[in-house]
Amino acid sequence: MNIDKLTRPSWVEVDLDVITKNVKNIKDICGNKVTVIGTLKGHGYGHGLVTIANHLSDLGIDYYAVGHVHDGIYLRKHGVKGKIMVFGNTLPDAAELYTKYSLMPTFFNANDPEKYMSVLGAKTPLKVWIKVETGLGRLGVSVEEVPAMLKFIKEKTPYEIEGIYSHIGARGGSPAPEDKEYCLKSWELFRGLLEEIEGMGIQIPLKEINSSHSMITMPFANLNCVNVGGALYSELLPENKYDFGSAYKALKSKLISVKKFKAGSQIGGFPLERDSLIGVAPIGVMDGLSPKNKDHCVLVRGTRVPIRGPLTAECIRIDVTDAEGVSVGDEVTIVGRQGNEEITAKEMCDRVGITILQLWTGISPLTVPRVFYKNGKICGMEMIE
């Protein structure tokens, strides 16, 4: 497998060895009695979908969560066999897709059971998850409505409840007193509901409220299931004792053109003050690269060189005059290390005003393939077909 064979040479590099290390940390934190669900929403947080799912399966995680039913379908069509739950985001009109592809929907409205039966009929079985609202104000059935909903599912539908969950979110990693208070309140609401459900004699196999941050800061709430996303791919909390790493290794391209321009020439409205070499790399705003990168640097031949003129739809223009010996085919590092120089993900995020999640997920998997590494060598490549 060779990057030189890419017909449009721009790509994201992902280090699977880092994900392996992060999974070990997660298992050390949670123990072997807790089911770990690997979250693949947003194309695996921008890291890849099928390859990441298969790698997680090799590491003993074969339960997945996706943000969109079509992500689940894509996994199934590419041979992924594990259990797949879908976080909300669909209307009951999509119910037949869940049965066709053996996916589990999230019921987040109290009347979802009736709505799904109106589409599927009264006899079609389905495994489902129940989402409970405990403070985020997004999707979820209110705590007060859940008991009656569960009773209805058990008595009036052919559906099997696979699990029930809520979500604390990123505030679980915050040291701020108001955030800690919020997290504990969410936990107490959910714990109280679970006690009520148990008192009703309703058995639900999986119960989950913790995710990447709170599994560390609130281990008492890990229950028998955690749903992790960020912890698979990133350093996570700097103050935790576990050595989580960033799997997002680099964002790169190659020069497909290098031309000489005289001083005074205009490069996309930018006047050149000296005779210059201008290189072109095939990555632009239609690939998800922020237009705010204008006049900021990339790396060519280990040298910081500036982007000149506005970013276009499909390419960037780079002043490579100071990159000694530059030629067509040279690698362009937008995020990552080249020689003794490095543009970190944090530097990129700070200069264009985005979060690390926006960086990961912003580069389109439709046009920019993910290239995977193990033991320092390329082991796979993935682009949405």
N, C-alpha and C positions, 0 to 999 in steps of 0.2 A: 504494500500500500504506500503510495507515493504522493506527497503534496504537489510535486511537479506535474502530476497528471490532471490537476484541477483545471477545468476549462475556464473558469473565472476565479483567479487565485486570490480569494479572500476567505478567511476561516477563523473559527474560535477553537482554541486548544483547551482540552479538559483532561485533568490528571485523575485517572481512576484510582490510583494508589492512595490519593488523599481521601477519596470517598471510602475506601477500604478502612483507612485509619479512623475516620469519623464514625463509621458504623461500629467499629470496635468500642469506641468511647461511649456511644449510645447504649450498647449492650452492657457495658460495664456499669453505667449509671442505672439502667432499668432492671437488670437481672434477667434470668431466663424464664420467669413466669409472666412477663409482660409482653404482649403482642406489639411489635413495632410495625406501624404502617408507614411506608415510604411515600412521601408526597411528591407527585410528578406534575403538579399544576404548572401552567406557564411553560410547557415544554421542558419539564424538569428544572424549573427556575432558570431556564435558558441554557441548561447544560446538555440537554438531549433527552430523548423519550424512550425509545426501544432499547438502546444500548444501556442506558442507566437502569431501566427495569431489569434487564437480563443480568447486569452486574450485581444489582441488589439481590436478585434471586441466588446468584452464586455465593453471596455472603449470608444467605439464610433468611432474607426478607422477601417474601413472595406475596405480600399483601400491599396493595397500592391504592393511593387516592389521587384522583385527577380533578381538575376544575371544570372540565367540559366533557359532555358525553362523547363528543367526537374524538377526544384524546383517548378515551377508553376503547372506542371502536378501532382507532388506529393501532393501539396496542394489540388488540385481538387479531386484527388482520395481519399483523406481523409476528404472530405466534406466541405472544405472551399469555401464559396459562394461569397465573395466580389470580387471587381475588382482587376485584377492582371496585372501589366505591367512588361515587361522584359527588362532589360538594355542590349541592344546590344548583343554581344557575340554569335550570331548565324548567319548562312548564310541563304539566302532565301530558300535553299533546305528544311529547317525545317518549311516552311510556313503552311503546312497542320496541324501541331501540334497546331498552334495558333487557327485555326478555330475549330478544334476538341475539344479543352479544354477551349475555350472561354478565351484566353489570348491575350494581346495586345503587339505586337512587337514594338521595337524602330527602326525607319528608321534612319540610320546614314550615309548612302551613298546617293548621289543625285539620283542615278538610282535604288534605292531599290524598288520604286513603280512598275517599269517595271519588275524587277526581280521577285517580288512576284507574279505579274500577270502571268508571264510565268509558274509559278508552279501551281497557283490556278485557272487560267483561268480569263477571263475578267469580270465575273459576280459575283464572290464570295465576299460578303461583309466582311469587317474587320475593327475594330477600331485600330488606330495606334497612336504612339507618334513619334514626330520628335526631334532628338537630334542635337543641334547646337554647333559647335566648336567655343569657345570664348577664348581659351588660353591654355587649358590643353595639347593639342597635342595628344589626344587619339581618341576617336570616336566622330563623329559629322560632319554634313554637314556645309560647310563654309557659313558664313553670306551672301556672294554674291550669292550663289547658292540657298538659301532657297526660295526666292520669286517665282522663276520659278518652283521649285519643288512643292510648295504648289498649284500653279495655275494648274499644271499638275494633281495633285491628285484630285483637285476639279472638273476638267473638263473631265478627261480621265479615271478615275478609279472608282470602287465602294467603295472606302475606305473612312472612316469617321475619321477625325483628332480629337482625344480625347484631345491631349495636345502637347505643345512644351516646350522644356526645354534645359537648359545648366547646367553647374556644376562648382561652384567655388572651392569646396573641402576644405581640411584641412587648406589651407592658409587663409581661412576666420577667423580662430581663432588666427592668428599670429599678434603680435603688431609691427613687423618689418615694417619700412616705405616702403620697396620695395614690401612686400607682400600686404600691404594696397593699394599701387598703382596698383598692378596687379589685385586685386579684383575689384577695382573701374573701371578699364579699361574693365574687363570682363562684368561688369554690364552695362556700357555705350554701349558696342557693342550689348548686348542683348536687352537693352531698345530701342536703335535705330532701331533694326530689328522689334521689336514689333510695333513700331510706323509706320514703312513702311508697315507691314502686315495689320494693321488697316486701313491705307490709301488705300489699295487695296480692302477693303470691305470684307476681309476674316475673319470670326469669328472662333476663336479657344477657346473651353471652358476653358481649364486649361493652365496656364502659370507659369513656375517655374525655378528659378535659385538657390535659397537658400536651404541649407541643415543644418545640426546640428550646425555648428559653426557660419555660416554667418547669420542664422535667428536671432541670438543674436546681432552680431556686425554690421549687415547691415539690420535692420528691415525695412528700406525704400524699400528694394528689395524683400520683402516677397510675393508681388503680390497676387494672389489668390490661391497659392498652394506652399507647401514646402514638401521636401522629406527628411525624417529624419531617420538616422540609429544609429550613435553613441550616440545621445541624448536619445534614448530609453533605452540604456543599461549602460551608464557610467557617471562618475562625470563631464565629459566635461571640460569646461574652469574653472580653479580654481578662476579666478577673477570675474566671473559673479555673479549676486546677487541671482540667483536661486539655490536651493538646489538639484542639480542632484546627484544621487547616483549610485553605481556600483551594477548591478544585478548579476554579476558573483561572487557567494558567496564562492565557494570552489571547489577544485579538490581533490578527495579522493580515497583511495583504502583500502584494508584490508590485513592483514597478512594471507597467506595461508600455511605458513611453518615457523617454528622456530627450528633451530638446533644448537647444540654446536659444536664448532671447537676449536682445540688446538692452542696455540701460535705457529707461524711458518707456519700454514696452508696457502694455497693460495686461495684467493677468487677472481676468475676472473683475476689473475695476481697481486692482491693486497695482500702482505704478512701481516698476522696478528701478531701484536706485543704482544698480550695477549690472554688468553683464552677468547673466545667471543661467543656471541649468534648472529646468522645471521638469519634475517627474510627475507622472500620473499613476495613481493606484485605483483599482476598480472597486471602490466601496464608497457609498454616499448616503444621503438622507433617506433614500428609499429602502436601504438596508437597515436603517435604524440608527445611523451615526448622527449625533446631534449637530445641527448647524452652528452651535456655539463653539465648536472646535476650531472655527476660523481663527487664524493667526496663532493657534497653539501648536505645540510640537509633536512630532512622531519621531521614531528612531529609524535611521537608515545607515548601514555600515557602522553601527555603534555611536552615531552622532545625532544629537538633537537637531532636527531641521523643521522649519515652520510650514504649516499649511498656508497657502496664499490664495486669496480670493474666496468668495463664498463656496461652501460645499455644494456640489451639484447633486442631481438625483442619483447618479450611479458612480461618481468618482470624486476624488480629491486631487488638487494640484499642490505639489510640495516643492519648495525651494531646496534643492539638493546640492546647491553649489558648494557647500562646505563638507559634503560627504565624499571624501577622497576616493577616487576610482569608481564612482557610481556608474551603474549600467542597468539596462533593461533586465528584469528578472531578479534584481536585488530585493531582499525581504524588507517590508515596512512593518514595524512594530507599533501598533496604536496603543495597546496595553500589554505590558510585559517587559521582559529583560532582553537586552541585546548588547553583547559585550559587557562593558563595565557600567553601562547606562540602564536605567529602568524607569518606565512610566507605570506607576502602581495604579491599581483600580481606584484607590482613594484619591490620587491626584486627578485622574480622569473625572471622577464624580464631583470633586470639589470645583473643578474649573468650569464644568457645564451645569452645575447645580442640580444633580440627580442623586438618587440613592443607589446603593450597591445592587438592590433588587432591580431597579430600572436599567442599570447597566447590563446585568445578566440577561434580562428578558427583552431588552429593547432591540437587540440585534436579531434580525429575522431569520428563523431556521428555514424559511422558504428559499432564501437566496444566499445565505452564508452557512456552509456546512460546519458541523461540529467534528473535530478531529480528536480522537481519544488516544491517550498514552497510558502504557503500563511499563514499569521498569525503565522509564526513559525512552521507550520506543513506541512508535505509532502502532496501535492494535486495532483500529477501526475508524470508521467515518460514517456520519449520518446527516442526511438532509431530508426534510419533509418532501414527500413526492407529490 
